[in-house]
Amino acid sequence: MAHVDEELWWRAVEAQDRRFDGWFVLGVLTTGIYCRPGCPARTPLRHNVRFHPSAAAAQSAGLRACKRCRPDASPGTPAWDGRSDLAARAARLIADGVVDRGGVPALAAQLGYSRRQVERALVAELGAGPLALARAQRAQTARTLVETTDLGFADIAFAAGFGSVRQFNDTIAEVFASTPGELRSRVRRGSASTAGSISLRLPFRAPLWPGNLFGHLAAIAVPGVEEWRDGAYRRTLRLPHGTGTVTLRPQPDAVGCRLTLTDLRDLAPAVARCRRLLDLDADPVAVDERLCRDEVLAPLVARAPGRRVPRTVDEEELAVRAVLGQQVSTAAARTHAGRLVQDCGERITDPEGGLTSLFPTSEAVAELDPERLALPRARRATVLRLAHALADGQVDLAAGADRAQARAQLHSLPGIGPWTVETIAMRALGDPDAFLPGDLGVAAAARTLGFGEGRTLLAHAERWAPYRAYAVQHLWAVGDHAVNTLPTGDVS
């Protein structure tokens, strides 16, 4: 398997280094279990350890999850979120539930490769094929439902994507060495969950600087679709089987997540999208180490380690909002987006009040009467052109999209320039090296920081690769950027 450095991984195990949780798991031959690198149990002997690049690979080797360190609940692997090769694109689509909904043929079709090519790439990189990876995700979804709801086990089996209760029981026994009843009995819940509502914690690699992350989302929140309330970011979700709302609250060691779903089959894709929104699978230590090699950025990184890139739960929504935000203030962009939501957003019911609508689909925007868009004529044409391209599949921004191809598709649309393309690449496509040299805030920061005479910003930014999107977050913090801090203070 590619990208395996067993000596590095063994040093991480010896140090119980939690930074590597999610990068790989270690299987212990004498116990038949697999663990996180940071498992607090006694370190096994080296000759009894076998490394696996994913939980699915360890499960395929006949190992069960450690009950102490819960390797199934680790942060995701940064490589699959940051890379754009076939295996990484496939891994993102599997996390979004494509295999559960349409099987491996649907996954291969969306990627534009044969089933055999996709399976070969995933086995080479992750040690398991798409079915095994989807099975591991179903097991984790089922465990979450067992431990956080009072649903009957038959309902959980269906919601998690299992074909039968027997298959559900067998998988839980194989993966967790427990029955569903035993898993539930070991968990103390503070209060019974309401129908369709699930509370869980989203782990991340420390450090995390929540100010820019939640502050950005709060500052650009579209009325009715998003809000900042009582120290938490809330928004509506359009999901494969229905709709939902999510409340995300920054905490010192995790992000609190409360999901209310119309269909519990959407739990796994909802969690995956929330993790993408908050960039929780990033490796902040690697990012900060790279950026600190530059004497210009090093002081900024030291003041705010662990900045993340605020992303999105809906790539097409982000693209439309990026065009609405061209050459206008944050407040004006929110106003334009709010009008669009009022015109053609789908109404939903929020049990907690405050949220009223889903952001309109690209199909709904494409069908709008142009005169109803209170925008300059040129930008109105660009919004409608983009919406048609997204609706017709001429531009693909899905979780498994090819980033280079998506950039080319966007560049081909009149009215969409480099700033918009790179904004979409950074926040929708999740490219960690997307860069915005033409952004006013970035340019102002460059002047403030005093780049050397004759040395352009683009040339200087080469030393920040492959994490220039993270450098942008630090540059925005230099000036009076409107989205640098949490509305009600930071998290200690």
C-alpha positions in Angstrom: 0.0 0.0 0.0 1.2 3.5 -0.9 2.2 6.2 1.6 3.1 3.9 4.4 6.0 4.8 6.7 6.0 2.1 9.3 8.9 3.5 11.2 7.2 6.9 11.6 4.0 5.2 12.5 5.7 3.0 15.1 7.3 6.1 16.7 3.8 7.6 16.9 2.5 4.5 18.6 5.4 4.5 21.1 4.7 8.2 21.9 0.9 7.6 22.0 0.8 10.6 19.6 -2.9 11.6 19.1 -2.0 13.7 16.1 -1.9 10.5 14.1 -5.3 9.3 15.1 -7.2 8.8 11.9 -4.1 8.5 9.8 -3.8 4.7 10.4 -4.8 2.0 12.9 -2.6 -0.6 14.4 -3.7 -4.2 14.6 -2.4 -6.3 17.6 -2.1 -10.0 16.6 -2.1 -11.4 20.1 -5.4 -9.7 21.1 -7.2 -9.5 17.7 -8.0 -5.8 18.2 -7.1 -2.7 16.4 -6.4 0.7 18.0 -5.7 4.3 17.4 -2.0 5.3 17.6 -2.9 7.4 20.7 -4.5 4.5 22.5 -3.8 4.9 26.3 -3.4 1.1 26.8 0.0 -0.5 27.3 2.0 -0.4 24.0 2.2 -3.8 22.4 5.4 -5.4 21.3 6.5 -4.3 17.9 6.5 -7.8 16.4 2.9 -8.3 17.3 1.8 -5.1 15.5 0.5 -4.8 11.9 -0.4 -1.4 10.5 -3.6 -0.7 8.5 -4.4 2.5 6.6 -8.1 2.4 7.5 -10.5 0.8 10.0 -12.1 -1.0 7.1 -8.8 -2.7 6.3 -8.3 -3.8 9.9 -11.9 -5.2 10.0 -11.2 -7.1 6.7 -8.2 -8.7 8.4 -10.6 -10.0 11.1 -9.8 -7.5 13.8 -12.3 -5.8 16.1 -12.3 -2.3 17.4 -10.6 -1.5 20.8 -13.3 -0.7 23.4 -11.0 1.7 25.2 -9.8 4.1 22.4 -12.7 3.8 20.0 -10.7 3.9 16.8 -13.9 4.0 14.8 -14.6 7.5 16.2 -11.2 9.0 15.2 -10.9 12.2 13.0 -10.7 11.4 9.3 -7.5 11.1 7.4 -6.2 14.5 6.1 -4.8 12.8 3.0 -8.3 11.9 1.6 -9.6 15.4 2.2 -6.6 17.3 0.8 -5.7 15.1 -2.2 -7.5 15.0 -5.6 -6.5 11.5 -7.0 -9.0 8.8 -7.7 -8.7 7.1 -4.3 -9.2 10.3 -2.4 -12.2 11.3 -4.5 -13.7 7.9 -4.0 -13.2 8.0 -0.3 -15.0 11.4 -0.1 -18.0 10.0 -2.0 -18.2 6.9 0.1 -18.3 9.1 3.2 -21.1 11.0 1.6 -23.1 7.7 1.3 -22.9 7.1 -2.5 -22.2 3.4 -2.1 -25.1 2.9 0.4 -27.5 4.7 -2.0 -26.4 3.3 -5.3 -23.8 0.6 -4.8 -20.3 0.4 -6.3 -21.6 1.0 -9.9 -23.0 4.4 -8.9 -19.6 5.3 -7.3 -17.7 4.2 -10.4 -20.1 6.1 -12.7 -19.8 9.3 -10.7 -16.0 9.1 -10.8 -15.9 8.2 -14.5 -13.9 5.0 -14.0 -14.6 1.3 -14.2 -15.6 -0.5 -11.1 -12.4 -2.5 -11.2 -10.2 0.6 -11.4 -12.0 2.2 -8.4 -11.6 -1.0 -6.3 -7.9 -1.3 -7.3 -7.2 2.3 -6.3 -8.9 2.0 -3.0 -7.3 -1.3 -2.0 -3.9 0.1 -2.9 -4.4 3.2 -0.8 -6.8 2.3 2.0 -6.3 -1.5 2.2 -10.0 -2.1 1.5 -12.5 -1.9 -1.4 -15.6 0.3 -1.5 -17.9 -2.3 0.0 -15.7 -2.8 3.0 -15.3 0.9 3.5 -19.0 1.5 3.3 -19.6 -1.4 5.7 -17.2 0.2 8.2 -19.1 3.5 7.9 -22.4 1.7 8.4 -21.1 0.1 11.6 -20.0 3.5 13.0 -23.4 5.0 12.0 -25.2 2.2 13.8 -23.1 2.5 16.9 -23.8 6.3 17.0 -27.6 5.6 16.8 -27.4 2.8 19.4 -25.6 5.0 21.8 -27.3 8.4 21.3 -31.0 7.5 20.6 -33.7 5.3 22.0 -34.6 3.9 18.6 -35.4 0.2 18.3 -32.6 -1.9 16.9 -34.6 -2.8 13.8 -35.1 0.9 13.0 -31.4 1.5 13.6 -30.4 -1.3 11.2 -32.5 0.2 8.5 -31.3 3.8 9.2 -27.7 2.7 9.1 -28.1 1.0 5.7 -28.1 -2.6 6.7 -30.1 -5.0 4.6 -31.5 -6.9 7.6 -31.4 -7.0 11.4 -29.3 -10.1 11.2 -26.7 -8.4 9.1 -26.7 -5.5 11.6 -26.3 -7.8 14.6 -23.5 -9.8 12.9 -21.6 -6.6 11.9 -21.8 -5.1 15.4 -20.5 -8.3 16.9 -17.7 -8.6 14.4 -16.5 -5.0 14.6 -17.2 -4.2 18.2 -17.2 -7.6 19.9 -20.5 -6.6 21.5 -24.2 -6.9 20.9 -26.2 -3.7 20.3 -27.8 -4.1 23.7 -24.4 -4.2 25.4 -23.2 -1.1 23.5 -26.4 0.8 24.7 -26.1 -0.4 28.3 -22.5 0.9 28.6 -23.5 4.4 27.7 -25.0 6.9 30.1 -27.1 9.5 28.3 -28.0 12.7 30.1 -31.5 12.9 28.6 -33.5 11.0 26.1 -33.2 12.2 22.5 -36.2 13.4 20.6 -37.5 11.7 17.5 -35.1 12.4 14.6 -32.6 14.4 16.9 -29.1 13.1 17.5 -26.4 14.7 19.6 -22.7 13.7 19.1 -19.2 15.0 19.3 -17.1 15.7 16.2 -13.4 15.0 17.1 -10.6 17.0 15.6 -6.8 17.2 15.7 -5.6 19.9 18.1 -5.0 22.7 17.9 -8.1 24.3 16.6 -8.6 28.1 16.5 -12.4 28.6 16.4 -12.5 32.3 16.0 -12.0 32.6 12.3 -13.9 29.3 11.6 -17.1 30.1 13.4 -16.7 33.8 13.0 -16.6 33.5 9.3 -19.7 31.3 9.1 -21.6 33.7 11.4 -20.6 36.8 9.5 -21.7 35.5 6.1 -24.8 33.7 7.4 -27.8 33.9 5.1 -31.0 34.8 7.0 -33.4 31.8 7.2 -30.7 29.3 6.2 -28.1 30.0 8.8 -27.8 31.8 12.2 -25.5 32.3 15.1 -27.4 31.8 18.4 -26.3 31.3 22.0 -22.7 30.5 21.1 -23.5 28.0 18.3 -23.8 28.1 14.5 -27.0 26.6 13.1 -28.1 25.9 9.5 -30.4 23.9 7.4 -29.3 20.9 5.4 -30.5 19.4 2.1 -29.7 15.6 2.3 -30.0 12.6 0.0 -33.2 11.3 1.7 -34.7 14.4 3.2 -33.8 17.6 5.1 -32.4 18.6 8.4 -31.0 21.2 10.7 -27.7 21.2 12.5 -26.3 23.0 15.5 -22.5 23.2 15.8 -21.0 24.4 19.0 -17.2 24.9 19.5 -15.8 23.2 22.6 -12.2 22.8 23.8 -11.7 19.2 22.7 -14.5 18.5 20.2 -17.3 20.3 18.3 -20.7 19.6 19.7 -23.1 18.6 17.0 -26.9 18.2 17.3 -28.7 17.0 14.1 -32.4 16.9 13.5 -33.2 14.8 10.5 -36.3 13.9 8.6 -34.8 10.6 7.7 -32.1 8.9 9.9 -30.5 7.3 6.8 -29.0 10.7 6.3 -26.9 10.6 9.5 -23.6 9.5 7.9 -23.7 12.0 5.0 -24.8 14.8 7.4 -21.9 14.1 9.7 -19.5 14.0 6.7 -20.7 17.3 5.4 -20.5 19.0 8.8 -16.9 17.8 9.1 -16.1 19.2 5.7 -17.8 22.5 6.6 -15.5 22.9 9.6 -12.4 21.4 8.0 -12.1 19.0 11.0 -10.0 16.4 9.2 -7.1 18.8 8.6 -3.7 18.2 10.1 -3.1 21.6 11.8 0.4 20.7 13.0 1.6 19.9 9.5 0.0 23.1 8.1 1.4 25.3 10.8 4.9 23.8 10.6 4.9 24.5 6.9 3.7 28.1 7.2 6.1 28.9 10.1 9.0 28.3 7.7 8.2 31.8 6.4 9.4 34.5 8.6 6.5 36.7 7.5 3.8 34.3 8.5 5.5 32.7 11.6 4.4 35.3 14.1 0.8 35.2 12.8 0.7 31.4 13.1 2.1 31.6 16.6 -0.7 33.9 17.7 -3.5 31.8 16.3 -2.4 28.1 15.8 -4.8 25.7 14.2 -6.7 28.0 11.9 -9.1 26.1 9.6 -10.6 26.9 6.2 -14.4 27.5 6.6 -15.9 25.4 3.9 -19.5 24.3 3.0 -22.1 21.6 3.3 -23.4 22.2 -0.2 -20.9 22.8 -3.0 -23.4 24.2 -5.5 -24.8 26.6 -2.9 -21.3 27.9 -2.2 -20.6 28.5 -5.9 -23.8 30.6 -6.4 -23.0 32.5 -3.2 -19.5 33.2 -4.4 -20.8 34.8 -7.6 -23.4 36.8 -5.6 -20.4 38.1 -3.5 -18.3 39.3 -6.4 -17.1 42.9 -5.9 -19.6 43.6 -3.0 -19.3 43.7 0.7 -20.1 40.8 3.0 -23.4 42.5 4.1 -24.4 43.1 0.5 -23.7 39.5 -0.4 -25.8 38.3 2.5 -28.6 40.6 1.3 -28.5 39.2 -2.3 -28.4 35.6 -1.0 -31.3 36.3 1.4 -33.5 37.6 -1.5 -32.7 34.5 -3.5 -33.8 32.3 -0.6 -37.0 34.3 -0.3 -37.7 33.9 -4.0 -37.1 30.2 -4.5 -35.8 28.5 -1.3 -37.7 25.5 -0.1 -39.4 26.1 3.2 -38.8 23.8 6.2 -39.9 23.6 9.8 -37.2 24.2 12.5 -38.3 22.8 15.9 -36.2 25.4 17.6 -37.3 28.3 15.5 -35.0 30.7 13.6 -34.4 28.7 10.5 -37.0 28.8 7.8 -35.5 27.6 4.4 -33.1 25.6 2.4 -30.9 27.4 0.0 -32.4 27.0 -3.4 -31.1 24.3 -5.7 -29.2 25.3 -8.9 -32.3 24.0 -10.9 -34.5 26.4 -9.0 -32.2 29.4 -9.6 -31.8 28.5 -13.3 -35.6 28.7 -13.7 -35.9 32.2 -12.1 -37.2 35.1 -14.1 -34.0 37.2 -14.5 -36.0 40.4 -13.6 -36.5 39.0 -10.1 -32.8 39.1 -9.5 -32.0 42.5 -8.0 -28.4 42.4 -9.4 -26.4 44.4 -11.9 -27.2 43.0 -15.4 -23.8 41.4 -15.9 -23.8 39.6 -12.5 -27.4 38.5 -13.0 -26.4 36.8 -16.3 -23.4 35.1 -14.5 -25.5 33.7 -11.7 -28.0 32.3 -14.2 -25.3 30.9 -16.4 -23.6 29.2 -13.5 -26.9 27.8 -12.2 -27.7 26.3 -15.7 -24.2 24.8 -15.9 -24.5 23.2 -12.5 -28.0 21.9 -13.2 -27.0 20.4 -16.5 -23.8 18.8 -15.2 -21.5 21.0 -17.2 -19.8 22.0 -14.0 -19.2 19.2 -11.4 -18.5 20.4 -7.8 -19.5 17.2 -6.0 -17.5 15.7 -3.2 -15.7 13.4 -5.7 -15.1 16.0 -8.3 -11.8 16.3 -10.1 -10.5 19.7 -8.9 -8.5 20.6 -12.0 -11.4 19.7 -14.3 -13.8 21.7 -12.1 -11.5 24.8 -12.2 -11.4 24.5 -16.0 -15.2 24.2 -16.2 -15.6 27.3 -14.1 -13.0 29.3 -16.0 -14.9 28.6 -19.2 -18.0 30.4 -18.0 -18.1 34.1 -18.9 -18.2 36.4 -15.9 -16.4 34.0 -13.5 -12.9 35.2 -12.9 -9.9 33.9 -10.9 -11.1 35.2 -7.5 -14.4 33.4 -7.8 -12.8 30.2 -9.1 -10.2 30.1 -6.3 -12.9 30.9 -3.7 -14.9 27.9 -4.9 -11.8 25.8 -5.1 -10.9 26.7 -1.5 -14.4 26.4 0.1 -16.3 24.0 -2.1 -13.7 21.7 -3.6 -11.6 21.8 -0.4 -8.3 22.5 -2.2 -5.8 23.2 0.6 -3.5 25.1 -1.9 -6.2 27.4 -3.4 -5.0 31.0 -3.2 -6.6 34.5 -3.6 -3.9 37.0 -4.6 -6.6 39.3 -6.0 -8.6 39.4 -2.8 -8.7 42.9 -1.2 -8.1 41.6 2.3 -5.1 39.4 1.2 -3.6 42.3 -0.8 -4.0 44.7 2.1 -2.3 42.2 4.4 0.6 41.9 2.0 1.1 45.6 2.0 0.9 45.8 5.8 3.4 42.9 6.2 5.8 44.7 3.9 6.8 42.1 1.3 10.3 42.8 -0.1 10.7 45.3 -2.9 10.1 43.8 -6.3 8.9 40.6 -4.8 5.3 39.8 -5.8 2.7 38.3 -3.6 2.3 35.2 -5.8 6.1 34.6 -5.9 6.3 34.9 -2.1 3.3 32.6 -1.6 5.1 29.8 -3.3 6.8 29.0 0.0 3.4 28.4 1.6 2.4 25.6 -0.8 0.7 23.2 -0.5 -1.3 25.1 2.2 -1.9 28.5 0.7 -5.6 28.3 1.6 -4.6 28.3 5.2 -2.2 31.2 4.7 -5.2 33.2 3.4 -6.9 32.7 6.8 -3.9 34.2 8.6 -3.6 37.1 6.1 -7.3 38.0 6.6 -6.5 38.3 10.3 -4.0 41.0 9.7 -6.5 43.7 8.7 -9.9 44.7 10.0 -11.4 41.7 8.3 -15.1 41.3 9.3 -15.0 37.6 9.9 -12.0 37.0 12.2 -13.6 36.5 15.6 -16.4 34.6 17.2 -19.5 36.9 17.7 -19.5 36.1 21.4 -15.9 35.5 22.2 -13.4 32.7 21.6 -13.3 29.2 23.1 -10.6 28.6 25.7 
